[in-house]
Amino acid sequence: MSSPSESLLDRTPVIPVVVVEDVAHAVPLARALVTGGVRVIELTLRTPAALDAIRAIAAEVPQILVGAGTVLGADHAKRAHDAGARFLVSPGATPSLLDALVSTGLPFLPGTATVSEVLAVREAGVHELKFFPAEASGGASYLSAVASVVPDVRFCPTGGITSVSATSYLALPNVGCVGGSWLTPRDAVAVGDWDRVTRLAAATLSLR
């Protein structure tokens, strides 16, 4: 596994962004990703099963770095931390949310979509950010322009990215990785087609 001090942005070309509806799917899904060579997973806090899924993966699949996404406030941040999340991802970054993320002591990626938001988070001392929603906010060409004026900030773009468009993001100097849901298709997860998840995960390793 990667060093604990390694940046989240450098661990894998693609962080799978996963919505878990059934806790029973969490552990085999995580194991399928590990088999495919992907050792990071972000579980979004959008379903009642999410925290229990994080707890199960943290306990049973130590080979993967499990994080919580869609962190919206202090309660989300604390509960994800207590469930065993090892990093946090938020869709935006208000001052109070930033404080909550910092207070957990976990690595985190706060969401930004505009240059003003990037500068506000940068002023708070954070230089690794989420860019969301990536495709709707200007895509790779937007981030390319941002690189010229804020070169010391790096991003994990997420939102509408596909296996095809991922390469244009990963070619940018200010992008470390992308977030994507295509590694864990809902239909594959629903029927337990873990071999398909493994194949999709393995295919991402050559993107960077």
Backbone as a chain_set.jsonl record, in Angstrom:
{"seq": "MSSPSESLLDRTPVIPVVVVEDVAHAVPLARALVTGGVRVIELTLRTPAALDAIRAIAAEVPQILVGAGTVLGADHAKRAHDAGARFLVSPGATPSLLDALVSTGLPFLPGTATVSEVLAVREAGVHELKFFPAEASGGASYLSAVASVVPDVRFCPTGGITSVSATSYLALPNVGCVGGSWLTPRDAVAVGDWDRVTRLAAATLSLR", "coords": {"N": [[0.842, -1.195, 0.0], [0.317, 2.361, -0.451], [2.443, 4.906, 0.953], [1.574, 6.31, 4.165], [1.939, 9.051, 4.238], [1.744, 9.893, 1.674], [0.324, 11.942, -0.854], [-3.21, 12.206, -1.354], [-3.855, 12.667, -3.97], [-1.975, 11.385, -5.466], [-2.112, 8.668, -5.276], [-3.608, 7.025, -6.962], [-4.716, 6.936, -10.384], [-7.482, 7.21, -10.741], [-10.03, 7.822, -8.495], [-12.476, 5.795, -7.293], [-15.814, 6.759, -7.136], [-18.386, 6.018, -5.163], [-21.717, 4.961, -4.695], [-23.295, 3.319, -2.244], [-25.889, 1.154, -1.803], [-26.59, -1.132, -0.475], [-25.327, -2.614, 2.313], [-24.171, -5.123, 2.26], [-22.876, -5.258, -0.149], [-20.568, -3.819, 0.113], [-17.991, -4.813, 1.101], [-17.23, -6.971, -0.774], [-17.153, -5.38, -3.082], [-15.106, -3.534, -2.52], [-12.975, -5.336, -2.331], [-12.902, -6.273, -4.947], [-12.028, -3.994, -6.301], [-9.463, -3.721, -5.194], [-8.271, -6.063, -6.148], [-8.149, -5.374, -8.813], [-6.178, -3.502, -8.697], [-6.688, -0.971, -7.707], [-6.553, 0.999, -4.935], [-7.944, 2.798, -3.414], [-10.994, 4.185, -2.285], [-13.94, 6.069, -2.486], [-16.757, 6.519, -0.637], [-19.893, 7.8, -0.99], [-21.843, 9.872, 1.155], [-24.654, 9.477, 0.761], [-26.624, 7.673, 1.148], [-28.533, 5.632, 3.476], [-26.989, 3.431, 4.043], [-24.334, 4.112, 3.894], [-22.447, 4.868, 6.004], [-22.241, 2.501, 7.519], [-21.217, 0.897, 5.53], [-18.708, 2.041, 5.098], [-17.628, 1.478, 7.586], [-17.542, -1.328, 7.504], [-15.795, -1.847, 5.358], [-13.45, -0.609, 6.288], [-12.857, -2.293, 8.413], [-12.615, -4.844, 7.256], [-11.252, -4.798, 4.838], [-8.38, -3.894, 4.806], [-6.477, -3.257, 2.941], [-7.309, -1.252, 1.298], [-7.737, 2.248, 0.952], [-10.17, 3.853, 2.529], [-12.598, 6.33, 2.058], [-14.857, 9.07, 2.827], [-17.348, 10.649, 0.952], [-19.262, 13.515, -0.233], [-19.466, 15.062, 2.066], [-21.071, 17.224, 4.115], [-21.158, 18.809, 6.378], [-20.296, 19.466, 9.884], [-21.337, 17.331, 11.407], [-21.541, 15.217, 9.565], [-18.78, 14.969, 8.981], [-17.672, 14.185, 11.468], [-19.067, 11.785, 12.003], [-18.298, 10.214, 9.833], [-15.544, 10.041, 10.288], [-15.59, 8.637, 12.749], [-16.626, 6.248, 11.867], [-14.559, 5.115, 10.561], [-13.494, 6.215, 8.261], [-10.786, 7.296, 6.216], [-10.137, 9.465, 4.794], [-11.665, 12.551, 3.682], [-14.153, 14.02, 1.574], [-15.605, 16.868, 0.177], [-18.394, 18.545, -1.436], [-18.332, 21.271, -1.594], [-16.984, 24.264, 0.01], [-17.384, 25.896, 2.642], [-16.474, 28.315, 5.219], [-17.101, 27.218, 7.805], [-17.416, 24.517, 7.214], [-14.876, 23.869, 6.285], [-13.477, 24.209, 8.698], [-14.59, 22.096, 10.144], [-13.713, 19.879, 8.659], [-10.938, 20.1, 8.989], [-10.794, 19.721, 11.749], [-11.12, 16.998, 12.145], [-8.696, 15.816, 11.711], [-8.094, 14.273, 9.557], [-6.914, 13.626, 6.167], [-8.21, 15.682, 3.525], [-10.331, 16.7, 0.775], [-11.526, 19.597, -0.244], [-14.387, 20.881, -1.931], [-14.398, 22.888, -4.893], [-15.39, 25.301, -7.378], [-15.013, 27.663, -8.686], [-12.651, 30.335, -9.451], [-12.515, 32.186, -7.381], [-13.426, 30.649, -5.213], [-11.386, 28.744, -5.143], [-9.225, 30.413, -4.431], [-10.067, 31.263, -1.9], [-10.02, 28.876, -0.404], [-7.363, 28.263, -0.692], [-6.216, 30.403, 0.693], [-6.805, 29.571, 3.208], [-4.891, 27.752, 3.618], [-4.948, 25.36, 2.279], [-4.037, 23.28, -0.366], [-4.696, 21.218, -2.03], [-7.385, 20.193, -3.808], [-10.845, 19.438, -4.532], [-12.41, 19.555, -7.698], [-15.472, 20.467, -8.646], [-18.814, 20.686, -9.924], [-17.107, 18.968, -12.346], [-17.298, 18.658, -15.292], [-19.567, 20.233, -15.845], [-18.668, 22.664, -14.978], [-16.779, 23.673, -16.674], [-14.757, 21.931, -17.343], [-11.743, 20.262, -18.513], [-10.425, 22.269, -19.962], [-10.98, 24.563, -18.513], [-9.636, 24.037, -16.061], [-7.058, 23.995, -17.052], [-6.658, 26.686, -17.658], [-6.82, 27.739, -15.075], [-4.504, 26.738, -13.967], [-2.493, 28.386, -14.875], [-2.705, 30.709, -13.413], [-2.951, 30.047, -10.738], [-0.702, 28.272, -9.841], [0.167, 26.668, -7.748], [-1.76, 25.03, -6.736], [-3.477, 21.95, -6.658], [-5.685, 19.509, -8.153], [-8.483, 17.209, -7.808], [-10.578, 16.457, -10.108], [-14.084, 15.94, -10.352], [-17.216, 14.669, -11.394], [-19.238, 13.947, -13.857], [-17.197, 12.895, -15.37], [-15.669, 10.599, -17.604], [-14.301, 7.402, -18.686], [-13.112, 8.044, -21.042], [-12.893, 10.902, -21.165], [-11.297, 11.294, -18.961], [-8.555, 11.177, -19.525], [-7.847, 13.646, -20.628], [-7.985, 15.344, -18.48], [-6.081, 14.216, -16.722], [-3.761, 14.753, -18.051], [-3.086, 17.303, -17.41], [-1.005, 19.661, -15.621], [-1.854, 20.445, -13.106], [-3.545, 18.541, -12.12], [-3.985, 15.743, -10.164], [-5.378, 13.341, -9.886], [-8.517, 11.847, -10.903], [-12.011, 11.763, -10.03], [-14.335, 9.158, -10.361], [-17.329, 7.451, -11.361], [-17.604, 5.366, -13.055], [-16.176, 3.046, -12.646], [-17.551, 1.421, -10.961], [-20.225, 0.353, -11.902], [-23.746, 0.717, -11.494], [-25.425, -1.408, -12.308], [-23.69, -3.571, -12.376], [-22.867, -3.747, -9.7], [-25.31, -4.262, -8.486], [-25.898, -6.896, -9.221], [-23.751, -8.216, -8.307], [-21.466, -8.48, -9.936], [-18.483, -8.77, -9.697], [-16.162, -9.34, -11.062], [-16.321, -7.779, -13.336], [-16.087, -5.223, -12.217], [-13.459, -5.419, -11.281], [-12.075, -5.63, -13.726], [-12.639, -3.114, -14.877], [-11.438, -1.469, -13.0], [-8.726, -2.221, -13.235], [-8.211, -1.308, -15.781], [-7.965, 1.428, -15.455], [-5.455, 1.965, -14.519], [-3.564, 2.488, -16.395], [-4.079, 4.995, -17.276], [-2.666, 7.192, -16.368]], "CA": [[0.0, 0.0, 0.0], [1.05, 3.602, -0.503], [2.862, 5.476, 2.228], [0.533, 7.124, 4.779], [2.201, 10.465, 3.999], [1.564, 10.198, 0.264], [-0.859, 12.73, -1.174], [-4.37, 11.51, -1.916], [-3.89, 12.873, -5.413], [-0.933, 10.606, -6.128], [-2.254, 7.246, -4.967], [-4.235, 6.299, -8.062], [-5.221, 7.877, -11.393], [-8.925, 7.39, -10.598], [-10.667, 7.442, -7.236], [-13.867, 5.39, -7.534], [-16.829, 7.445, -6.332], [-19.338, 4.914, -5.08], [-22.951, 5.061, -3.906], [-23.632, 1.97, -1.772], [-27.279, 1.028, -1.356], [-26.703, -2.342, 0.342], [-24.069, -2.823, 3.045], [-23.606, -6.42, 1.869], [-22.045, -5.091, -1.336], [-19.404, -2.973, 0.383], [-16.722, -5.539, 1.202], [-16.825, -7.569, -2.054], [-16.838, -4.302, -4.015], [-13.766, -3.053, -2.187], [-12.015, -6.387, -2.681], [-12.794, -6.303, -6.407], [-11.173, -2.863, -6.682], [-8.084, -4.054, -4.805], [-7.797, -7.067, -7.103], [-7.853, -4.644, -10.038], [-5.05, -2.603, -8.488], [-7.129, 0.324, -7.187], [-6.547, 0.855, -3.479], [-8.629, 3.948, -2.814], [-12.422, 4.196, -2.596], [-14.731, 7.118, -1.836], [-18.164, 6.187, -0.492], [-20.643, 9.027, -0.764], [-22.787, 9.801, 2.265], [-25.957, 9.789, 0.165], [-27.582, 6.611, 1.446], [-28.487, 5.169, 4.868], [-26.006, 2.356, 4.192], [-22.971, 4.585, 3.641], [-21.542, 4.808, 7.16], [-21.995, 1.089, 7.831], [-20.354, 0.376, 4.472], [-17.36, 2.516, 5.432], [-17.184, 0.718, 8.765], [-17.254, -2.702, 7.089], [-14.572, -1.855, 4.535], [-12.317, -0.284, 7.157], [-12.561, -3.448, 9.26], [-12.384, -6.103, 6.561], [-10.394, -4.65, 3.652], [-7.374, -2.895, 5.183], [-5.613, -2.945, 1.798], [-7.842, -0.119, 0.548], [-7.925, 3.489, 1.698], [-11.593, 4.152, 2.384], [-12.941, 7.688, 2.419], [-16.26, 9.476, 2.765], [-17.625, 11.781, 0.095], [-20.483, 14.283, 0.003], [-19.452, 15.545, 3.451], [-21.756, 18.519, 4.022], [-21.068, 19.586, 7.602], [-19.534, 18.918, 11.0], [-21.883, 16.027, 11.812], [-21.061, 14.27, 8.553], [-17.334, 14.77, 9.128], [-17.417, 13.419, 12.692], [-19.59, 10.421, 11.885], [-17.44, 9.492, 8.889], [-14.305, 9.759, 11.022], [-15.849, 7.602, 13.748], [-16.911, 4.996, 11.16], [-13.316, 4.556, 10.053], [-13.016, 6.864, 7.036], [-9.401, 7.737, 6.329], [-10.086, 10.778, 4.165], [-12.983, 13.14, 3.497], [-14.311, 14.818, 0.362], [-16.824, 17.668, 0.238], [-18.717, 19.149, -2.722], [-18.054, 22.705, -1.498], [-16.046, 24.578, 1.085], [-17.659, 27.077, 3.447], [-15.524, 28.399, 6.34], [-17.428, 26.287, 8.887], [-17.146, 23.167, 6.741], [-13.422, 23.712, 6.317], [-13.098, 24.001, 10.102], [-15.008, 20.743, 10.528], [-12.812, 18.93, 8.007], [-9.635, 20.195, 9.658], [-10.881, 19.226, 13.126], [-11.059, 15.53, 12.194], [-7.313, 15.355, 11.59], [-7.968, 13.419, 8.379], [-6.728, 14.298, 4.881], [-9.495, 16.002, 2.919], [-10.38, 17.436, -0.48], [-12.707, 20.452, -0.256], [-14.863, 21.153, -3.277], [-14.373, 24.24, -5.443], [-15.823, 25.355, -8.771], [-14.636, 28.955, -9.267], [-11.334, 30.823, -9.02], [-12.675, 32.799, -6.061], [-13.479, 29.565, -4.232], [-10.025, 28.196, -5.057], [-8.399, 31.346, -3.675], [-10.504, 31.264, -0.505], [-9.501, 27.667, 0.244], [-5.9, 28.419, -0.681], [-5.888, 31.315, 1.79], [-6.937, 28.788, 4.444], [-3.728, 26.879, 3.714], [-5.196, 24.074, 1.626], [-3.582, 23.37, -1.754], [-5.183, 20.067, -2.788], [-8.81, 20.453, -3.819], [-11.744, 18.789, -5.485], [-13.047, 20.45, -8.667], [-16.797, 19.865, -8.806], [-18.913, 19.551, -10.856], [-16.039, 19.242, -13.303], [-17.73, 18.866, -16.671], [-20.511, 21.346, -15.884], [-17.998, 23.907, -14.59], [-15.787, 24.095, -17.653], [-13.938, 20.805, -17.754], [-10.279, 20.301, -18.523], [-9.94, 23.562, -20.468], [-11.072, 25.494, -17.388], [-8.531, 23.772, -15.139], [-5.83, 24.403, -17.725], [-6.551, 28.132, -17.465], [-6.564, 27.979, -13.657], [-3.107, 26.381, -13.68], [-1.59, 29.483, -15.208], [-2.796, 31.796, -12.428], [-2.786, 29.479, -9.389], [0.061, 27.061, -10.155], [0.525, 25.869, -6.57], [-2.942, 24.283, -6.297], [-3.737, 20.747, -7.448], [-7.092, 19.134, -8.113], [-9.125, 15.957, -8.197], [-11.852, 16.78, -10.732], [-15.134, 14.931, -10.217], [-18.533, 15.093, -11.861], [-19.453, 13.792, -15.284], [-15.987, 12.413, -16.041], [-15.758, 9.23, -18.109], [-13.006, 6.785, -18.973], [-12.559, 8.729, -22.218], [-12.508, 12.279, -20.842], [-10.33, 11.314, -17.858], [-7.182, 11.376, -19.992], [-7.582, 15.065, -20.859], [-7.733, 15.927, -17.159], [-4.849, 13.686, -16.143], [-2.616, 15.329, -18.769], [-2.834, 18.655, -16.915], [-0.025, 19.687, -14.535], [-2.48, 20.702, -11.807], [-4.473, 17.445, -11.795], [-3.303, 14.545, -9.676], [-6.234, 12.196, -10.171], [-9.916, 12.222, -11.115], [-12.997, 10.916, -9.381], [-15.232, 8.622, -11.374], [-18.265, 6.408, -10.941], [-17.728, 4.31, -14.073], [-15.518, 1.818, -12.197], [-18.488, 0.598, -10.186], [-21.556, 0.576, -12.477], [-24.843, 0.283, -10.624], [-25.958, -2.717, -12.69], [-22.713, -4.591, -11.974], [-22.928, -3.869, -8.251], [-26.608, -4.846, -8.107], [-25.913, -8.353, -9.422], [-22.518, -8.792, -7.775], [-20.513, -8.8, -11.001], [-17.236, -8.201, -9.186], [-15.134, -9.477, -12.099], [-16.419, -6.589, -14.193], [-15.503, -4.119, -11.449], [-12.014, -5.628, -11.294], [-11.571, -5.293, -15.062], [-12.719, -1.66, -15.043], [-10.41, -0.883, -12.139], [-7.407, -2.482, -13.82], [-8.057, -0.478, -16.996], [-7.65, 2.821, -15.1], [-4.077, 2.107, -14.061], [-2.739, 2.964, -17.513], [-4.519, 6.325, -17.692], [-1.674, 8.215, -16.015]], "C": [[0.869, 1.233, 0.0], [1.415, 4.07, 0.892], [1.748, 6.321, 2.81], [0.697, 8.608, 4.494], [1.985, 10.868, 2.54], [0.272, 10.967, 0.042], [-1.98, 11.851, -1.699], [-4.367, 11.573, -3.437], [-2.91, 11.993, -6.171], [-1.075, 9.107, -5.941], [-2.795, 6.427, -6.13], [-4.707, 7.299, -9.107], [-6.705, 8.198, -11.224], [-9.361, 6.931, -9.213], [-12.106, 7.033, -7.544], [-14.803, 6.132, -6.576], [-18.063, 6.555, -6.326], [-20.536, 5.273, -4.199], [-23.358, 3.645, -3.525], [-25.049, 1.96, -1.212], [-27.448, -0.118, -0.36], [-25.357, -2.604, 0.996], [-23.387, -4.12, 2.627], [-22.71, -6.308, 0.644], [-20.698, -4.446, -1.036], [-18.085, -3.737, 0.345], [-16.337, -6.225, -0.112], [-16.489, -6.524, -3.111], [-15.429, -3.78, -3.775], [-12.704, -4.081, -2.567], [-11.832, -6.488, -4.195], [-11.906, -5.168, -6.912], [-9.71, -3.15, -6.36], [-7.489, -5.071, -5.774], [-7.424, -6.423, -8.432], [-6.74, -3.632, -9.901], [-5.407, -1.223, -7.987], [-7.304, 0.198, -5.68], [-7.047, 2.095, -2.759], [-10.096, 3.856, -3.208], [-13.087, 5.32, -1.808], [-16.192, 6.689, -1.823], [-18.931, 7.462, -0.162], [-21.671, 8.833, 0.351], [-24.191, 10.18, 1.786], [-27.016, 8.746, 0.488], [-27.485, 6.225, 2.92], [-27.409, 4.119, 5.1], [-24.566, 2.853, 4.218], [-22.026, 4.427, 4.831], [-21.24, 3.367, 7.558], [-21.095, 0.453, 6.779], [-18.915, 0.799, 4.706], [-16.8, 1.699, 6.585], [-16.782, -0.711, 8.373], [-15.966, -2.772, 6.277], [-13.348, -1.573, 5.388], [-11.893, -1.492, 7.987], [-12.082, -4.656, 8.481], [-11.485, -6.006, 5.323], [-9.332, -3.584, 3.938], [-6.455, -2.495, 4.033], [-6.079, -1.708, 1.034], [-8.021, 1.074, 1.486], [-9.366, 3.935, 1.477], [-11.873, 5.57, 2.883], [-14.426, 7.941, 2.291], [-16.397, 10.701, 1.887], [-18.977, 12.402, 0.409], [-20.595, 14.66, 1.484], [-19.967, 16.987, 3.437], [-21.628, 19.381, 5.272], [-20.334, 18.853, 8.691], [-20.033, 17.535, 11.417], [-21.447, 14.935, 10.849], [-19.594, 13.934, 8.786], [-17.028, 13.891, 10.341], [-17.872, 11.972, 12.557], [-18.764, 9.593, 10.906], [-16.124, 9.115, 9.545], [-14.507, 8.592, 11.981], [-16.13, 6.243, 13.1], [-15.656, 4.353, 10.58], [-12.834, 5.145, 8.749], [-11.609, 7.401, 7.254], [-9.126, 8.988, 5.497], [-11.511, 11.246, 3.917], [-12.995, 13.987, 2.23], [-15.634, 15.566, 0.467], [-17.114, 18.272, -1.13], [-18.453, 20.641, -2.77], [-17.187, 22.979, -0.297], [-16.393, 25.909, 1.753], [-16.64, 27.142, 4.583], [-15.82, 27.392, 7.452], [-17.179, 24.843, 8.476], [-15.649, 22.9, 6.721], [-12.947, 23.452, 7.737], [-13.436, 22.584, 10.55], [-14.09, 19.689, 9.928], [-11.452, 18.912, 8.695], [-9.682, 19.531, 11.029], [-10.815, 17.711, 13.228], [-9.629, 15.008, 12.193], [-7.064, 14.47, 10.392], [-7.575, 14.249, 7.156], [-8.101, 14.586, 4.27], [-9.308, 16.782, 1.625], [-11.647, 18.278, -0.475], [-13.096, 20.823, -1.678], [-14.8, 22.616, -3.655], [-14.829, 24.183, -6.9], [-15.438, 26.654, -9.46], [-13.259, 29.36, -8.764], [-11.436, 31.466, -7.644], [-12.733, 31.745, -4.959], [-12.108, 28.93, -4.046], [-9.144, 29.102, -4.203], [-8.779, 31.37, -2.199], [-9.957, 30.05, 0.243], [-7.981, 27.728, 0.331], [-5.462, 29.334, 0.461], [-5.999, 30.625, 3.145], [-5.804, 27.776, 4.595], [-3.883, 25.528, 3.062], [-4.871, 24.208, 0.151], [-3.953, 22.151, -2.603], [-6.699, 20.047, -2.665], [-9.552, 19.502, -4.744], [-12.27, 19.874, -6.428], [-14.372, 19.824, -9.047], [-17.848, 20.948, -9.029], [-18.049, 19.817, -12.083], [-16.535, 19.555, -14.711], [-18.662, 20.073, -16.785], [-19.852, 22.689, -15.598], [-16.886, 24.326, -15.543], [-14.793, 23.038, -18.065], [-12.443, 21.044, -17.719], [-9.743, 21.64, -19.009], [-9.983, 24.627, -19.375], [-9.896, 25.287, -16.43], [-7.185, 24.135, -15.74], [-5.598, 25.902, -17.55], [-6.228, 28.47, -16.02], [-5.098, 27.722, -13.315], [-2.17, 27.547, -13.926], [-1.616, 30.602, -14.175], [-2.657, 31.316, -10.984], [-1.998, 28.168, -9.525], [0.381, 26.167, -8.965], [-0.665, 25.107, -5.993], [-3.161, 23.107, -7.233], [-5.145, 20.249, -7.181], [-7.328, 17.645, -8.349], [-10.475, 16.342, -8.791], [-12.835, 15.611, -10.613], [-16.447, 15.507, -10.75], [-18.651, 15.033, -13.362], [-18.261, 13.274, -16.058], [-16.153, 10.952, -16.417], [-14.356, 8.673, -18.33], [-12.327, 7.445, -20.159], [-12.06, 10.124, -21.854], [-11.452, 12.36, -19.742], [-8.923, 11.643, -18.337], [-6.864, 12.848, -20.203], [-7.34, 15.792, -19.545], [-6.37, 15.497, -16.627], [-3.6, 14.205, -16.844], [-2.238, 16.71, -18.243], [-1.859, 18.64, -15.74], [-0.641, 19.891, -13.159], [-3.541, 19.67, -11.43], [-3.676, 16.222, -11.36], [-4.056, 13.276, -9.987], [-7.622, 12.725, -10.486], [-10.794, 11.308, -10.286], [-13.985, 10.432, -10.417], [-16.111, 7.509, -10.843], [-18.315, 5.241, -11.916], [-17.035, 3.011, -13.663], [-16.483, 0.872, -11.503], [-19.914, 0.823, -10.69], [-22.657, -0.005, -11.58], [-25.346, -1.115, -10.988], [-25.003, -3.834, -12.295], [-22.767, -4.836, -10.47], [-24.213, -4.581, -7.828], [-26.626, -6.358, -8.22], [-24.629, -9.016, -8.912], [-21.529, -9.217, -8.833], [-19.165, -8.169, -10.661], [-16.097, -8.354, -10.189], [-15.147, -8.267, -13.032], [-15.816, -5.38, -13.497], [-13.984, -4.23, -11.453], [-11.418, -5.237, -12.637], [-11.575, -3.775, -15.286], [-11.669, -0.952, -14.196], [-9.029, -1.035, -12.764], [-7.147, -1.588, -15.039], [-7.668, 0.955, -16.676], [-6.176, 3.023, -14.797], [-3.159, 2.654, -15.155], [-3.109, 4.379, -17.95], [-3.503, 7.417, -17.387], [-0.286, 7.714, -16.36]], "O": [[2.031, 1.176, 0.403], [0.789, 3.687, 1.88], [1.033, 6.989, 2.063], [-0.283, 9.353, 4.504], [2.036, 12.052, 2.209], [-0.748, 10.682, 0.669], [-1.735, 10.871, -2.403], [-4.821, 10.646, -4.107], [-3.007, 11.868, -7.392], [-0.226, 8.349, -6.409], [-2.464, 5.249, -6.262], [-5.069, 8.419, -8.748], [-7.144, 9.309, -11.522], [-9.097, 5.798, -8.809], [-12.883, 7.861, -8.018], [-14.601, 6.126, -5.362], [-18.706, 6.362, -7.358], [-20.382, 5.818, -3.106], [-23.727, 2.853, -4.392], [-25.358, 2.677, -0.26], [-28.335, -0.083, 0.493], [-24.355, -2.794, 0.306], [-22.159, -4.207, 2.639], [-21.866, -7.176, 0.418], [-19.782, -4.521, -1.855], [-17.162, -3.346, -0.37], [-15.193, -6.073, -0.541], [-15.624, -6.761, -3.954], [-14.654, -3.606, -4.716], [-11.644, -3.716, -3.075], [-10.729, -6.759, -4.67], [-11.122, -5.357, -7.842], [-8.823, -2.856, -7.162], [-6.331, -4.947, -6.173], [-6.494, -6.871, -9.103], [-6.385, -2.967, -10.873], [-4.526, -0.375, -7.851], [-8.103, -0.61, -5.205], [-6.627, 2.399, -1.642], [-10.412, 3.491, -4.341], [-12.83, 5.498, -0.617], [-16.799, 6.514, -2.88], [-18.646, 8.124, 0.836], [-22.285, 7.773, 0.472], [-24.827, 11.081, 2.333], [-28.182, 8.918, 0.136], [-26.456, 6.468, 3.551], [-26.96, 3.934, 6.231], [-23.661, 2.081, 4.535], [-20.921, 3.906, 4.678], [-20.101, 3.046, 7.898], [-20.299, -0.431, 7.095], [-17.997, -0.002, 4.53], [-15.643, 1.28, 6.561], [-15.783, -1.232, 8.87], [-15.141, -3.66, 6.491], [-12.317, -2.227, 5.23], [-10.704, -1.691, 8.234], [-11.244, -5.416, 8.966], [-11.011, -7.025, 4.82], [-9.383, -2.492, 3.371], [-5.733, -1.504, 4.134], [-5.335, -1.17, 0.214], [-8.403, 0.927, 2.647], [-9.739, 4.343, 0.377], [-11.45, 5.959, 3.971], [-15.163, 7.135, 1.721], [-15.662, 11.675, 2.045], [-19.741, 11.876, 1.218], [-21.672, 14.586, 2.076], [-19.362, 17.861, 2.817], [-21.955, 20.567, 5.234], [-19.809, 17.76, 8.476], [-19.23, 16.662, 11.747], [-21.032, 13.855, 11.27], [-19.208, 12.766, 8.788], [-16.221, 12.965, 10.255], [-17.158, 11.048, 12.945], [-18.554, 8.4, 11.126], [-15.641, 7.996, 9.377], [-13.695, 7.667, 12.023], [-15.898, 5.204, 13.717], [-15.677, 3.196, 10.16], [-11.869, 4.646, 8.169], [-11.28, 7.896, 8.332], [-8.009, 9.507, 5.498], [-12.45, 10.449, 3.937], [-11.989, 14.592, 1.86], [-16.662, 14.978, 0.804], [-16.189, 18.494, -1.911], [-18.36, 21.222, -3.851], [-16.703, 22.051, 0.352], [-15.77, 26.931, 1.465], [-16.002, 26.135, 4.889], [-14.899, 26.776, 7.988], [-16.771, 24.028, 9.303], [-15.206, 21.816, 7.101], [-12.111, 22.577, 7.963], [-12.654, 21.949, 11.258], [-13.728, 18.721, 10.596], [-10.886, 17.849, 8.952], [-8.732, 18.86, 11.432], [-10.486, 17.183, 14.291], [-9.376, 13.883, 12.625], [-5.957, 13.964, 10.214], [-7.867, 15.444, 7.103], [-9.046, 13.824, 4.474], [-8.284, 17.428, 1.404], [-12.738, 17.744, -0.677], [-12.234, 21.052, -2.527], [-15.11, 23.489, -2.844], [-14.68, 23.162, -7.571], [-15.522, 26.751, -10.684], [-12.756, 28.811, -7.784], [-10.533, 31.308, -6.822], [-12.151, 31.932, -3.89], [-11.712, 28.613, -2.924], [-8.401, 28.62, -3.347], [-7.907, 31.484, -1.338], [-9.488, 30.168, 1.375], [-7.39, 27.292, 1.318], [-4.455, 29.071, 1.12], [-5.365, 31.043, 4.115], [-5.755, 27.033, 5.575], [-3.053, 24.641, 3.259], [-5.354, 25.121, -0.518], [-3.564, 22.066, -3.768], [-7.241, 19.904, -1.569], [-8.965, 18.856, -5.612], [-12.545, 20.992, -5.993], [-14.407, 18.776, -9.692], [-17.791, 22.006, -8.404], [-18.259, 20.808, -12.782], [-16.219, 20.612, -15.259], [-18.55, 20.851, -17.733], [-20.405, 23.737, -15.933], [-16.129, 25.249, -15.239], [-14.057, 23.222, -19.035], [-11.946, 21.908, -16.997], [-8.712, 22.103, -18.521], [-9.113, 25.496, -19.321], [-9.238, 26.249, -16.034], [-6.27, 24.538, -15.022], [-4.469, 26.336, -17.321], [-5.448, 29.386, -15.758], [-4.522, 28.409, -12.472], [-1.152, 27.676, -13.246], [-0.656, 31.366, -14.068], [-2.286, 32.094, -10.105], [-2.555, 27.085, -9.346], [0.819, 25.031, -9.146], [-0.586, 24.593, -4.878], [-3.046, 23.242, -8.451], [-5.728, 20.521, -6.132], [-6.534, 16.939, -8.971], [-11.434, 16.537, -8.043], [-12.458, 14.448, -10.757], [-16.739, 16.689, -10.571], [-18.221, 15.946, -14.066], [-18.305, 13.216, -17.287], [-16.706, 10.161, -15.653], [-13.359, 9.379, -18.18], [-11.102, 7.412, -20.272], [-10.935, 10.49, -22.193], [-10.782, 13.384, -19.603], [-8.173, 12.317, -17.631], [-5.728, 13.267, -19.982], [-6.572, 16.754, -19.501], [-5.599, 16.323, -16.139], [-2.499, 14.112, -16.3], [-1.181, 17.235, -18.593], [-1.879, 17.704, -14.94], [-0.024, 19.549, -12.15], [-4.342, 19.901, -10.524], [-2.811, 15.732, -12.086], [-3.457, 12.252, -10.314], [-7.876, 13.922, -10.351], [-10.381, 10.219, -9.888], [-14.429, 11.208, -11.264], [-15.699, 6.725, -9.989], [-18.982, 4.239, -11.654], [-17.281, 1.971, -14.275], [-16.257, -0.338, -11.462], [-20.728, 1.419, -9.986], [-22.504, -1.076, -10.992], [-25.656, -1.915, -10.106], [-25.441, -4.923, -11.922], [-22.719, -5.979, -10.015], [-24.198, -5.407, -6.916], [-27.28, -7.037, -7.428], [-24.441, -10.223, -9.066], [-20.821, -10.209, -8.657], [-18.761, -7.171, -11.257], [-15.154, -7.564, -10.164], [-14.094, -7.794, -13.462], [-15.107, -4.595, -14.126], [-13.295, -3.222, -11.615], [-10.374, -4.587, -12.689], [-10.616, -3.224, -15.826], [-11.083, 0.043, -14.622], [-8.256, -0.079, -12.812], [-6.017, -1.17, -15.29], [-7.1, 1.64, -17.526], [-5.697, 4.157, -14.817], [-2.103, 3.215, -14.865], [-2.52, 4.908, -18.893], [-3.474, 8.448, -18.06], [0.698, 8.422, -16.143]]}, "num_chains": 1, "name": "protein.A"}
